[in-house]
Each structure stands twice: as C-alpha cells, then as structure tokens.
Amino acid sequence: MRKLILFVSALSLLLSVNASAYAQANSPAPNEIWYTSADGQVVELSDTEGLENTVVSNTYENGKGIILLDGELTTIGEFALAYLSGFTSITIPNSVNTIKAFAFGFCEGLTSITIPESVREIEISAFWGCENLKSAYCKSTTPPTYVIVEDWLDGDEGDYPSVFSPSNTEEFKLYIPHNCIGAYMADEEWNKLASNFVLYDFAKGEVCIPKPAKNEIWYTNGSRYNSSISEDSYSNYGIVSEEYSSWLECWVVTFSSTVTSVEDMLSKTGIRSVILPESVTEIGVDAFAYCHKLTTITIPNSVTTINLTAFGHCSSLEEVILGKGVKHIVSGAFFDCESLKRVYCNIATPPQATVLTVNSLWCAFDDCSQDLKIYVPRKKVQTYKATRGWKNYAANIVGHDF
C-alpha cells in the first residue's frame, strides 16, 4: 500500500517492516497514527509531547497521512493532538490502551475517529470541541472505561460530557461490534449514546441489521410506556422480562428458552410491527389474529408452518414476505386481511396449502383485498396456478424476479 523511505536507525527499520504488515491489514502499526486532512496535505504538529515518543516523520501520500514514531504508542496524552483543525479522520493504532483528557480536543475539522480494540480507558473530554465529529468506529468488544478526572470537571460533578460529546447528536453515528450491543447498553456512560449506536461487522466492513436473539421477540405498538403483553402471559408462555429499548425503538420480550413456536400472546393487541427470531419454526393458531394495526410482516426463513388464522382478521395488513423455509400454510392463515395487497413468496416449490371444506372451500388468503397480488418466482407461475390451495388464486399470482 505504501513504502517507508526514511530509515533513521536499525529500530526504525524494524518498525517499518512491521508497519508494512499492519498496512496490509488496513490498520496502523504500533508506532503509527494514520489520518486524512481537509486539503490533502500534511497536518503540521504543534506539540508532540503527549505521544510518548519522538516523531520520526510526518508524511502524506496517496490520500493518507502517516505520523511515524520511534517507539510503540500506548497512551495518547492530554492535548497530544488537540487544536489541529486540519485533521478530518484519525485512525489510532491497536497498541493504545489509554486516551487522556482533551487528547483530540478542539480538532474542529475532525469528522471520523477509529478507536482500536486495545483501548481500555478514555478520559473525560478526550474529544471535547470536535464539533464536526460525525462518526466514531469503536472496535473494542468490551466498552472502554470512561474515566472522570476531577481536575477537568466544570462546576457540578454530576454534570459532565459524554464520551464523544457530539455537537449534533442526530447526525453522529457510533459504530460498535455487532455482537457486543448488550455490553455497550449495560455500560452507564456508553448507554447515554445508545440512540447513536450502529452495529458494525469490522471483519467484513459492513453495517449489520439488528436481529432478535433466539429467545426474544421484538414488536412496536406506538407506545414506549404501555406494553401489549398481559401479566398472565408471563407464566403461560415462559416470558422472563419485557422492556422498551430506546435504541431499537421497540419492545423486547425475553423468554426463558429459545423461541421455536409463536403462540397467541399478541393476538387482539394494538401491535404495529413484529420481528421474530430465526429460531421460530411454527407460527401458531391465532398468533397475531385481530391485530388491526399490523401493516406488514416478514416471516423468517426458519419458519416451516403458518397455522390456522395465524394472521386472520388483521384488517390493516398490506404486505407479507414469506420466508424460503415455509412448507405448510394452513387454511385461513391470512383470512379476512381486507387490506392485503402484496404477498412475496420466493419459494420454488409451492408450500402445501391446506384446504378446508365447511360449507365451501376455505383457503389461506380468502376474503383479502380484491387487489391482492401473490408474487412467485417467474419460472414457477404455472406450477403455483396448478397447485391445490394456490390455484384458487390463479388470477392473483404474478411472476416476479426476486
């Protein structure tokens, strides 16, 4: 990616070789700090005492600045890189364990900071005055301890800035390891920034969509104070707890064991959306029946069976996305969903659709919207139209490129 052309000693040579290996891994060597600048030029350092080591070089090539030190960096001291408005992004090496107060204070041009797994402590106001900070990538699986240094408290000891103190909290994004949300939520200081959390897979370099754990169901009902779960449901369905997550903006229902079957604990309630875990294999009878405010539902790929009137009489339900694992849809599963207009069924083999005969045939999507469209793989349209339980809706079946 880049070559070091300055070798001032045998130690520098050794560190440069190590740096090359780190560069290939897209992270700085222990004796480097990477950065970008607003003008694509070197950011001149005013005082480097807080970097513990002597600066060997400060270069800017191929869109990246590299501050090379003569030794491993473990602590970024007070005001070490403060008041340097030319920085737009900084990547800290995975050797630093402590970031002191005001280490990056008043870097007004800084928009992004990358904090490595090695960081264990961040002191108060380390990023104070970074008024344009938009994103922080915190790779640590254990939230760094936020150290309150009394010498830097201003006035009331109970009133102090959060870890990053972004000036625009709505735009600021805090990227944390996707499998460590629980640890960050449980930490009092980091929890103050919960609304800014973004789950991130640092190995793949991509944002992760939050999903319920195997013993959880998430739902919304338009309220953050009033639950839709009755007290009786706790003992009847093995519910351990239920609380509103301000970060997820939904209710999180936690069960005592893995959820494989969803029963009727949420039927006849005002839920507006629900997310099921990938462990669910069966949606039970009347599971979400008469949920008149439910507008859309995505069935996980793990689900194989959708039972009798599972979503019956959901008058506002407009869209259903069936998971690829669905093999059996019982009669009336979506009966009387009068607003249902879109069903996406990306399943090559039509699921078995039970047909009950009372006074007449009763199928899965009876009494739904006249505008109902059932989207199936384009090459399987005729197969669906000829299959029992589906051929009743032949006029509604449309080929689709998934």
N, C-alpha and C positions, 0 to 999 in steps of 0.2 A: 504493500500500500504506500509506503514511503521509506526513504533511506535517511539514516542519520549520517551527516557528513562531518560532524565535529567530534573528534575523539581527543579529549584533553588528558586522559590518563588511562591506565590499564583498567581501573574501576569503571571509568566511563565506557570503555569498550565492552566490558562485561554487561553493564546495564543496558547498553544499546542493543546487544544481541537479544537479551531478554525482552526488550521493548518491541523488537520485531515480532516475536512470538505473540505478545499481547495484542499487537496491532492486528494480526491476522484474526484474532478473536474479537475484534471490534471493541476493544477496551484498552485504556491506557496501561502502561507498565507501572510498577510501584513508584517509580521516580519521575512520573509524567503527570501533567494536567492537560487535558485537551480542551479547546474552546473554539468558538466561532466569533467573528466580530462583525459589526454593522457595515464597515467599509472594506472588509476583506483584507485588512492589514493587521500587522502585529499590534497588540494592545500593550502599550508601554507600562511596566510595573513600577509603581512608586516606592513601595516598601515591601521587601520580601522576608522580613524577619520572622513573620508568622508561619513561614513554610518550613521551618526547622533546618533546611538545607540551603546550600548555595545554588543559585540559578546558573546552570551551565550555558543554556541557550534559550532563546525565545524566538521561535520561527513561525512563519505562516506560509504553507504551501498547499496547493490543491484543495483550497477551501477549508483548511483546518489549521488552527494554531496549536503549537506544542510547546509547553513550558517544560524544559528538561532540567531536572535537579541532579545533584551529585550524590544523592542518597535516597533511601526509601522514605516516602511520606506517610506518616501515621496520624499526625494531628494537624489540622488547619487552624492556626491560632487566631486570636482576636484581631479583627480588622486586617487579616492577612491579604485579602483581595478586595477590600472594601473601596468604595468610591470610584470604581473603574467602570465608567458608563459605556465603554466600548464593547464589553462582552455582550453577546446575545445568547450564547449557550455555553455551559461548562460541564465537563464530564470528569468526575473525581475518580482516582484510581482505587482499585479494590485492595488497598493496604491501609487506607484511612479508617481509624476507629472513632475519632472524635472531631466534631466540628464546633469550634468555640464561638462565643457570642460575637455577633457582627462580623463573622468571617467573610461574608459576602454582602455586608450591609451597604445599602445605598448604591448598589450596581443597577442604576436606573434603566439601562438598556437590556438587562438580562431577562430573557423570556423563557428559558428552559434550563433545568439543572438535573443532572443524573447522579444519584447517590447510590454507591455500591453496597453489596451485601455486607461488607466488612464494617460499616458504620454502626457503632453501638450507642453513641451519645451525640445529641445535638443540643447545644446550649441555647438559652433564650435569645431571641432576636438575631439568630445567625443569618437570617435573610431579610432582616428589617430594612424597609426602604426600597426593596426591589419592586417598585410599583408596577412594573410591566410583566412580572412573572406570570406566565400563563400555564406552564406545565412543570411538574416535578416527577421524575421517574425514580421511585424508591424501591430498589431491588431486594432489600432486606426481608427475609421471611419472618424475622422477629422485629417488631416495631422498635426503632431506636428509642432509647430513653430520652425524654425531653427534660433537660436539666434547667431548673430555675435558679439562676445566680442572683442572689440578693443584691449584689452591688449594682446590678443593672435594672432593678425594679424601680419603677417610677410611681411614687405615691402608694396607693392601696395595694398590698401584697396579693390580694385576691383578683386583681385586675392586671392581666399581663397578656401579651400577644400569643397567638397560636404558633405552631411550628413554622409555618411559612408566611403567615400574615399577609395574604394576597390583598391588594387594594380592590380588585374586582373579583369577589368570591364567586360570581356566577360564571365567569369565563375560566377561572382557574381549574385545572384538572390534576389530580394526584393519582398517578399510576402506581398500583401496588401489585405484588404477586397474586395471581388469580386464585390460588388455593390457600391464601392466608387472610381472607376477609375477616374471619372470626377473631383473629388475634388483633387486628387493627381496630375492629369495632369495640373490642373489650378494653382497649387502652384508652384511658380517660382523655389524654391530650390529643391523640390521633383521632378519636371519635368526634372531636369538635369539627373536623374536616370531612366527616362521613359523607356529606352531600356532594363532595368533590371527588370521591373515590371513583377510579376506573380500574376494573380488573384487567390485568395485562399478563400475557404469557411472554416472559422475557426471552425464553429459549426460541420461540417462533417469531417473536417481534410482532405480535398481533393482539388486538383487544379481544377480550373474551366476554361473551354474553352470560350474565349471571343465570344460574340454574338452581332449582331447589335440590337440597340433599335428598338422599333416598328415604329419609324419614320426615320429609317436610312437604307441605302443600302451601302454595302462595295464592293469595287472592286479594282483590280490591272490592270495596263496597261504597266508595265515595266518602268514607269517614276514616279518620285516624284515631278516633276515640271510642267508637262503638263497634264491637265485634259482631260477626254474624254467626258465631258458634254458641250454641246453648250450653249451659252448665252440665246438663245430662250427657252431652256428647263426650265429655272428658273421660268418663268411666266406660261409656258404651263403645267408644272407638279407640281407646288407648292413647288419648291425647295427653301429652306431658305439659305443654305450655303453648301459649299463643300471645304474640306481641306484634305491635306495629313497628315496622322498620322504616325509619325516616330516609335511609339511604336508598332502599329498594322501592320506597313509597308504596308499600303493600303490607298486608297482614301475613305473618309467617306462623303457620301451625306446625308444631313439632310433635311427632308421635314417638311412642316408646320403642318402636321397631320399624323396620323397612316397610314402606307402603307398597303393597302389591295389588290391593283391591280398594277402590274408592266407593264407599257406601253413601247413604243419603243424608249425611250430616249437614250438607249445604243446600239441600233441596228446599224450595219455598223460601229462599232468602233473597236479599237485595244485592247479591254479588254482581259486579260488573265485568270482572275478568278472573280467570283462574289459570295457574300454571302447575302442571302435575310433574312429579319426578319421573325420570326414565326407568324407575323400578316398577311402575304400575303395569300390570298385565291385563287387568279387568276393570271396567267401569260398571258399577253395579246398577241394579234396578232402581229407577227414580233418583239416581245420584245427584243430578242437577235439575230435576224436574221443577217446573214452575218458577224458575229463576228468571223473572221477567225483565231484568235489566242486563242480563248477559248478552253481549253482542257478537262475540267471536270466541272460538275455541280451537286450540291446536292439540290434537291427540298425539301423545308421544309415540315414537316408533316401537316402544316396548309393549304397547297395548295390543292384545290379540282379540279381545272380546268387548263389544259395547252392548250392554244388556237392554232389556225391555224398558222403554220410556226413560232411558238414561238422561236424555235431554228433552224429554217430552214437554210440550206447552211452554217452551222458552220463547215468548212472543216477540222478543227483540233480537233474537239470534239471527245474524245475517250471513255469517261465514263460518264454515267448518273446514279444517285441514286435517285429513285423516293420515295417521302415521303409516309407514310402509309395512308395519307388522300386523295390521288389522286383518284377521281371518274370518271373523264372525260378527255380523251385525244383526241383532235380534229385532223382530217386528216392532214398529213404533218407537225405535230408538230416538228418532227425531220427530215424532208425531206432533202435529199441530204447531210447528215452528213457523208461524204465518209470515215471518219476515225473512225466512231463509232463502237466499238467492244464489249463494255460491258454496259448492262442496268440491273440494280438491281431493282427488283420490288417485295418487300416484302409485298405484299397485297393479302390477302386471296381471296377476290372477285375481279376478273379481272375488272379493270376500263373500263367504256364504251368507246370504241374506235370508233369514228365516221368514216364512210367510205363514201367518196365522189366518185361519178361516173362522169367523164368528158368524155374522150374517153375510159377510162378504170378505174378500181378501184384505188383509191388513199388512202393509209393508213398512219399511223403515222410514220413508220420507213422506208418508201420507199427510195431506192437509197442510202442506207447506206453501210458500209463495207460488203464484202462477208463473213468476219469472225465474223459478229455480233452474239453475244450470249445474249439472254434475260433470265436472271436468275429469277426464280419464286419459291415460296415455293414448296419443293419436292412433297408434297402430292397434289398439285394443278396443276401439269403439264398437265394432261389430260383435266382439266377444261379450262385452257388457250388455249390449242390447239383446243378446240371445240367451242371457243367463237368468235363471229363475230368481226372482226377487229384485232384479235390476231391469228386466225387460218391461216391467210396469212403468218405468220412467224413460223409455226409449226416446221419447221426444225431448227429454231434458238432458240427455247425455251428449256431451260435446268433446271432441278431440282437443288435446292440449299438449304443448311441448314444455315439459317440466324441466 
